[in-house]
Amino acid sequence: MSKVSVRRLLPSEEYLIEQLRVAPAQAEFFPGEAARGVPLQRWGIWQQEELIGFIEVAGTPPVLWISRIGVRWDKQELGYGRAALEALIAQLSRSYRVQEVRAAVHPENLPAQRLFLRVGFQRLEGSQAIGELLFSLRLH
């Protein structure tokens, strides 16, 4: 795996997300559009100058939510998602005064659960009562 970087997508680049092909098993867990009125940031996962994935972040500091992570089908299971999530968290911690990052994961989405746990997120107890598993990572 070569190095990846993350940066916020410019409005003129957001169409690139729609052109990414993710594996069908990953796409089935993508929710519809984010709730209206919730601030949403789209971050690109870049390998050199090529967009290979994205991370959507919702909310406002001090708590942000990872709403979706998508990695191009031929780049999955190679560590790009983890490297990108770690890089994003480092940027959020440094530049955005974020104190906590959370994620809601479908109970059947085992790859996403493993990803968040490997990055250091903790599963919040009792979270499955809402139909999803909640994960939290405190930054400060």
C-alpha positions as CSV (number, residue, x, y, z in Angstrom):
1,M,0.0,0.0,0.0
2,S,1.3,3.4,-0.9
3,K,0.7,6.4,1.3
4,V,-2.7,8.2,1.2
5,S,-3.8,11.7,2.2
6,V,-7.1,13.2,3.1
7,R,-8.4,16.7,2.4
8,R,-11.8,18.3,2.2
9,L,-13.3,18.1,-1.2
10,L,-13.9,21.4,-3.0
11,P,-17.5,21.8,-4.2
12,S,-16.3,21.4,-7.8
13,E,-14.8,18.0,-6.8
14,E,-17.8,16.4,-5.1
15,Y,-19.0,14.8,-8.4
16,L,-15.9,12.6,-8.2
17,I,-17.6,10.6,-5.3
18,E,-20.4,9.6,-7.6
19,Q,-17.9,8.2,-10.1
20,L,-16.2,5.9,-7.5
21,R,-17.1,2.3,-7.7
22,V,-17.3,0.6,-4.3
23,A,-18.0,-3.1,-3.8
24,P,-21.7,-4.0,-3.7
25,A,-21.2,-5.4,-0.2
26,Q,-20.0,-2.0,0.9
27,A,-22.6,0.0,-0.9
28,E,-25.5,-1.8,0.7
29,F,-24.6,-0.2,4.0
30,F,-24.6,3.4,2.7
31,P,-27.5,5.3,4.1
32,G,-29.5,7.7,2.0
33,E,-28.8,11.4,2.1
34,A,-27.7,12.9,5.4
35,A,-30.4,14.5,7.5
36,R,-31.3,17.9,6.2
37,G,-29.8,20.8,8.2
38,V,-26.9,18.8,9.5
39,P,-23.6,20.3,8.4
40,L,-21.7,17.8,6.2
41,Q,-18.1,17.8,5.1
42,R,-16.9,15.5,2.4
43,W,-13.2,14.5,2.6
44,G,-11.4,12.8,-0.3
45,I,-9.0,9.9,0.2
46,W,-6.2,10.5,-2.2
47,Q,-3.4,8.2,-3.5
48,Q,-1.1,10.8,-5.1
49,E,-3.5,12.7,-7.3
50,E,-6.1,10.0,-7.7
51,L,-9.3,9.9,-5.6
52,I,-9.7,6.4,-4.2
53,G,-12.3,7.0,-1.6
54,F,-14.2,9.4,0.6
55,I,-15.2,10.1,4.2
56,E,-18.3,12.1,5.1
57,V,-18.3,13.9,8.4
58,A,-21.4,15.3,9.9
59,G,-22.1,17.7,12.8
60,T,-20.2,20.6,14.4
61,P,-17.3,20.6,16.9
62,P,-16.7,19.6,19.6
63,V,-18.4,16.3,18.5
64,L,-18.4,15.1,14.9
65,W,-19.9,11.9,13.3
66,I,-18.4,9.8,10.6
67,S,-21.5,9.2,8.4
68,R,-20.0,7.2,5.5
69,I,-16.6,5.8,4.4
70,G,-16.2,4.5,0.9
71,V,-13.1,3.1,-0.7
72,R,-12.9,2.1,-4.3
73,W,-13.6,-1.6,-4.8
74,D,-10.1,-2.5,-6.0
75,K,-8.5,-0.7,-3.0
76,Q,-10.5,-2.4,-0.3
77,E,-9.0,-4.6,2.4
78,L,-5.6,-3.1,1.8
79,G,-5.5,-0.7,4.7
80,Y,-6.4,2.5,2.8
81,G,-9.6,3.1,4.9
82,R,-7.7,2.8,8.1
83,A,-4.9,5.0,7.0
84,A,-7.3,7.6,5.8
85,L,-9.4,7.5,8.9
86,E,-6.3,7.9,11.1
87,A,-5.1,10.9,9.0
88,L,-8.6,12.5,9.1
89,I,-8.8,12.2,12.9
90,A,-5.3,13.7,13.3
91,Q,-6.4,16.7,11.1
92,L,-9.7,17.1,13.0
93,S,-7.9,17.0,16.3
94,R,-5.3,19.6,15.3
95,S,-7.3,22.0,13.2
96,Y,-11.0,21.8,14.1
97,R,-11.1,21.7,17.9
98,V,-12.8,18.4,17.8
99,Q,-13.0,16.6,21.1
100,E,-14.8,13.4,20.1
101,V,-15.6,11.5,16.9
102,R,-18.5,9.1,16.7
103,A,-19.8,6.7,14.2
104,A,-23.1,4.7,13.9
105,V,-22.6,1.3,12.2
106,H,-25.1,-1.2,11.0
107,P,-24.8,-4.4,13.1
108,E,-24.1,-6.5,10.0
109,N,-21.4,-4.3,8.7
110,L,-18.5,-6.2,10.3
111,P,-15.7,-4.6,8.2
112,A,-16.7,-1.1,9.5
113,Q,-16.9,-2.4,13.1
114,R,-13.4,-3.8,12.8
115,L,-12.1,-0.6,11.2
116,F,-13.4,1.6,14.0
117,L,-12.1,-0.7,16.7
118,R,-8.6,-0.9,15.1
119,V,-8.4,2.9,14.9
120,G,-9.2,3.1,18.7
121,F,-12.9,3.7,18.8
122,Q,-14.8,2.2,21.7
123,R,-18.2,0.7,21.3
124,L,-20.8,2.5,23.4
125,E,-22.9,0.1,25.5
126,G,-26.6,-0.2,24.9
127,S,-26.3,1.4,21.5
128,Q,-27.9,-1.4,19.5
129,A,-31.3,-0.4,20.9
130,I,-31.4,2.3,18.2
131,G,-30.8,-0.3,15.5
132,E,-27.1,0.6,15.0
133,L,-23.9,0.2,17.0
134,L,-22.4,3.4,18.2
135,F,-18.7,3.9,18.4
136,S,-16.8,6.8,20.1
137,L,-13.2,8.1,20.0
138,R,-12.2,10.8,22.5
139,L,-9.5,13.0,21.2
140,H,-8.6,15.3,24.2
